[in-house]
Amino acid sequence: MQTIRSQDGTRLAYDVYGSGPPLIYVTGATCFRSFPPIVSDAKALAKAFTVYNYDRRGRGDSTDTLPYSLERELEDLLALIEVAGGKAHVYGHSSGAVLALEAALHYPKKLDHVFLYDPAYVHDAAEKAEYASLRAKIETLLAHGQHARAITSFLQGIGMPKIVGWLMRFMPGWKTMVALAPTLAYDLSLTADLPPFERASQCTIPMHVIAGAKSPAGIRSLSQTLAAKIPKASYDQLAGQGHMVNTKHLLPLFMRYLTTAAAVGSPSA
């Protein structure tokens, strides 16, 4: 484990895997860097990249500094980019994809290519209303210290079968996951609205938006629309994959995009 300090003093823990171009891996809700599926992802990506796998603030071995804001999380990501050499590729999954897009908009000179998988915005007004109810429920559970219930309620609320949430209690890392439950409020705030299509249309970074063919229809639809709004973006559906993607199947898409970008001389802003 290595650590750095973000601008507000928050300590960020991270691990480095592999060699090659630097890539910052931004995980989604309920994830942390030593969670076995995340370690597996990082090692798969490390076949082609130097992967910086970090605990977002409030998770795992990272500390937290209140109040939370999107800007503080972006400063965290920028701190990782500086450690990686001052410029890097960024891969964001789910709510991590939201952060990755915002980083591209805030720090265009610090990013090479951005990969978004299943950006977890709400996709229409009806889902936004449902999501607001889920958010209120989670925040009430957190306020009463019911962290385990907050985690399982969140997972069920986003469509995970109840039995899967129950089985997760027996997985390595469950206690760590429960400890990071307060960060659910952060992810819920990041993903509570429709994608920022107008701002995204000003993005200058080459971006590759991917959705799982088995992911919810709303995520697939908004991912395709988001890619269409971004001038240097492309879109793909990954056959056979849902929201919890197997990164071994995702990596070939990354490499194909980078190879194509190099062939056509796609500039990095």
Secondary structure, DSSP 8 states (H G I E B T S, - for coil): -EEEE-TTS-EEEEEEE--SSEEEEE--TT--TTSHHHHHHHHHHTTTSEEEEE--TTSTT----SS--HHHHHHHHHHHHHHTTS-EEEEEETHHHHHHHHHHHH-GGGEEEEEEES-----SHHHHHHHHHHHHHHHHHHHTT-HHHHHHHHHHHTT--HHHHHHGGGSTTHHHHHHTGGGHHHHHHHTSS---HHHHTT--S-EEEEEETTS-HHHHHHHHHHHHHSTTEEEEEETT--SS--HHHHHHHHHHHHHHHHHHT----
